């Protein structure tokens, strides 16, 4: 696996990211953008879930771009509670699809925690990706999701100890999606996945591999 520090622009602001690519690409490969958890609670592209997923995807032959939202690390701007963060997410997608060796018709989009709010809420982000993964979304993010109208395959994965998801009330929300997501509830896992990241990647990586094939 190779990692490359990258910078890109969105609406006049500069953003930082890291691209992870397989050692032996062997032709055009798929790619995934990952949106990190809440900036005001320490969330960044170096989060344990984000990095575990990025590395696992690269080992599977899928390029992965993780980046810092506005106001995080060396990215410009200030946090906007998810109002404008889709702008840098879209710019990250544009960078990934233009990356040498990446097939621009096989792009996926993933979010973790706050990142799922950004993915769910903004239809602008739903046009290009061929598959979506939502790791530990809140009940509210799913219930109010504009992503409900997207036809592409979707995976929702969360822990049974995560209080944000309200799993016992979730079935009607999942059924309200025009194309209902695959839902995985992982036993013994809370919102943070510490020490349990492999339980997440072993579901997410095959999902992307299949749907970006």
C-alpha positions as CSV (number, residue, x, y, z in Angstrom):
1,X,0.0,0.0,0.0
2,X,1.2,3.5,-0.8
3,X,0.0,6.7,0.9
4,X,0.2,10.2,-0.7
5,X,-0.6,13.5,1.0
6,X,-2.9,15.6,-1.1
7,X,-4.4,19.1,-1.1
8,X,-7.4,20.2,-3.0
9,X,-9.7,23.2,-3.2
10,X,-13.5,23.7,-2.7
11,X,-15.2,27.1,-2.9
12,X,-11.9,28.9,-2.4
13,X,-10.8,26.9,0.6
14,X,-7.9,24.5,0.8
15,X,-8.3,21.0,2.2
16,X,-5.8,18.3,3.1
17,X,-6.2,14.6,2.6
18,X,-4.4,11.3,2.2
19,X,-4.7,8.9,-0.7
20,X,-4.1,5.2,-0.1
21,X,-3.6,3.0,-3.1
22,X,-2.6,-0.6,-3.6
23,X,1.0,-1.5,-4.4
24,X,0.1,-3.3,-7.5
25,X,-2.9,-1.7,-9.2
26,X,-2.9,-3.7,-12.4
27,X,-5.1,-1.5,-14.5
28,X,-8.0,0.8,-13.5
29,X,-9.3,0.2,-10.0
30,X,-12.3,1.4,-8.0
31,X,-12.0,4.1,-5.4
32,X,-13.8,5.2,-2.2
33,X,-14.0,8.6,-0.3
34,X,-14.4,8.4,3.5
35,X,-16.0,11.3,5.5
36,X,-14.7,11.4,9.1
37,X,-16.6,11.8,12.5
38,X,-17.5,15.0,14.3
39,X,-14.8,17.7,14.3
40,X,-15.9,19.2,17.6
41,X,-15.4,15.9,19.3
42,X,-11.9,15.2,17.9
43,X,-13.0,13.7,14.6
44,X,-10.5,13.8,11.8
45,X,-9.2,11.7,8.9
46,X,-6.8,10.0,11.4
47,X,-9.7,8.5,13.3
48,X,-9.4,4.8,14.1
49,X,-12.4,3.8,12.1
50,X,-11.5,5.9,9.1
51,X,-7.9,4.7,8.9
52,X,-8.8,1.1,9.5
53,X,-11.2,1.2,6.6
54,X,-8.8,3.1,4.3
55,X,-6.1,0.6,4.8
56,X,-8.4,-2.4,4.5
57,X,-9.8,-1.1,1.2
58,X,-6.3,-0.5,-0.2
59,X,-5.2,-4.0,0.7
60,X,-8.3,-5.2,-1.2
61,X,-7.2,-3.3,-4.4
62,X,-9.5,-0.3,-3.9
63,X,-8.0,3.3,-3.8
64,X,-9.2,5.3,-0.8
65,X,-9.2,9.1,-0.1
66,X,-9.7,10.3,3.5
67,X,-9.6,14.0,4.1
68,X,-10.2,16.6,6.8
69,X,-13.4,18.6,6.8
70,X,-13.1,22.4,7.1
71,X,-11.5,23.7,10.3
72,X,-9.8,20.3,11.0
73,X,-6.0,19.9,10.9
74,X,-4.6,22.0,8.1
75,X,-7.9,22.3,6.2
76,X,-9.2,25.9,5.9
77,X,-12.5,27.3,7.1
78,X,-14.7,26.7,10.1
79,X,-17.1,23.9,11.1
80,X,-20.7,24.6,9.8
81,X,-22.6,21.7,11.6
82,X,-22.8,19.8,8.3
83,X,-24.3,22.7,6.4
84,X,-21.4,23.2,3.9
85,X,-19.2,20.2,4.5
86,X,-20.7,18.5,1.5
87,X,-18.7,21.0,-0.6
88,X,-15.3,19.5,0.4
89,X,-16.8,16.0,0.2
90,X,-17.8,16.7,-3.5
91,X,-14.3,18.1,-4.2
92,X,-12.8,14.9,-2.7
93,X,-14.9,12.8,-5.0
94,X,-13.8,14.9,-7.9
95,X,-10.1,14.4,-6.9
96,X,-10.5,10.7,-6.5
97,X,-12.2,10.1,-9.9
98,X,-9.4,12.1,-11.6
99,X,-6.6,10.2,-9.8
100,X,-4.3,8.2,-12.1
101,X,-5.3,4.6,-12.2
102,X,-8.8,5.1,-10.7
103,X,-11.9,4.2,-12.7
104,X,-14.1,7.2,-12.5
105,X,-17.2,5.1,-13.1
106,X,-16.5,2.9,-10.0
107,X,-16.5,5.4,-7.1
108,X,-18.0,4.7,-3.6
109,X,-18.7,7.1,-0.7
110,X,-18.5,6.2,3.0
111,X,-19.2,8.2,6.1
112,X,-18.6,7.4,9.8
113,X,-20.8,9.1,12.5
114,X,-20.9,12.9,11.6
115,X,-19.6,11.9,8.2
116,X,-22.9,9.9,7.6
117,X,-24.9,13.1,8.2
118,X,-23.0,14.8,5.4
119,X,-23.4,11.8,3.1
120,X,-27.1,11.4,3.9
121,X,-28.2,15.0,3.8
122,X,-26.9,16.3,0.5
123,X,-28.3,15.1,-2.8
124,X,-25.4,16.6,-4.7
125,X,-23.3,13.8,-3.3
126,X,-25.6,11.1,-4.5
127,X,-25.2,11.4,-8.3
128,X,-21.8,9.8,-9.0
129,X,-21.1,7.1,-6.4
130,X,-22.1,3.6,-7.2
131,X,-22.4,2.5,-3.6
132,X,-22.7,4.0,-0.1
133,X,-21.6,2.9,3.3
134,X,-22.9,4.5,6.5
135,X,-20.9,3.4,9.6
136,X,-22.6,4.2,13.0
137,X,-25.1,6.8,11.7
138,X,-27.5,8.4,14.1
139,X,-31.2,7.6,13.9
140,X,-31.9,11.2,12.9
141,X,-29.4,11.1,10.0
142,X,-31.2,8.1,8.6
143,X,-34.7,9.3,9.3
144,X,-34.2,12.6,7.6
145,X,-31.9,11.3,4.8
146,X,-32.2,12.7,1.3
147,X,-30.2,9.5,0.5
148,X,-33.6,7.7,0.7
149,X,-34.2,8.6,-2.9
150,X,-30.9,7.1,-4.2
151,X,-31.2,3.8,-6.0
152,X,-27.6,2.7,-5.5
153,X,-26.7,-0.1,-3.1
154,X,-26.3,1.0,0.5
155,X,-24.9,-0.6,3.6
156,X,-25.7,0.6,7.2
157,X,-23.5,-0.9,9.9
158,X,-23.5,-0.2,13.6
159,X,-23.0,-1.7,17.0
160,X,-25.7,-3.0,19.2
161,X,-24.3,-0.9,22.1
162,X,-24.5,2.4,20.1
163,X,-27.1,4.6,21.7
164,X,-27.4,6.9,18.7
165,X,-29.0,4.4,16.4
166,X,-32.1,3.3,18.3
167,X,-31.9,-0.1,16.5
168,X,-35.2,-1.3,17.9
169,X,-37.0,1.5,16.1
170,X,-35.0,1.4,12.9
171,X,-36.9,-1.0,10.6
172,X,-39.6,1.4,9.4
173,X,-36.9,4.0,8.7
174,X,-34.9,1.5,6.6
175,X,-38.0,0.5,4.8
176,X,-38.7,4.2,3.9
177,X,-35.7,4.1,1.6
178,X,-36.7,3.6,-2.0
179,X,-33.9,1.1,-2.3
180,X,-33.6,-0.2,1.4
181,X,-30.0,-0.5,2.7
182,X,-28.4,-3.7,3.8
183,X,-28.3,-3.5,7.6
184,X,-25.7,-5.1,9.8
185,X,-25.9,-4.9,13.6
186,X,-22.6,-6.0,15.2
187,X,-22.8,-7.5,18.7
188,X,-20.7,-6.0,21.5
189,X,-19.7,-2.8,19.7
190,X,-20.4,0.8,20.8
191,X,-20.2,4.0,18.7
192,X,-16.4,4.1,18.7
193,X,-15.4,0.6,17.5
194,X,-12.1,0.6,19.6
195,X,-10.4,-2.7,19.2
196,X,-13.3,-4.0,17.1
197,X,-12.5,-2.2,13.8
198,X,-12.0,-5.5,12.0
199,X,-15.6,-6.4,12.6
200,X,-16.5,-3.3,10.6
201,X,-14.0,-3.7,7.7
202,X,-14.9,-7.4,7.2
203,X,-18.4,-6.3,6.3
204,X,-17.7,-3.0,4.5
205,X,-14.7,-4.0,2.3
206,X,-16.6,-7.0,0.6
207,X,-19.6,-4.7,0.1
208,X,-17.6,-2.2,-1.8
209,X,-15.6,-4.9,-3.7
210,X,-18.9,-6.4,-4.9
211,X,-20.7,-3.2,-5.8
212,X,-17.8,-1.4,-7.4
213,X,-16.7,-4.5,-9.4
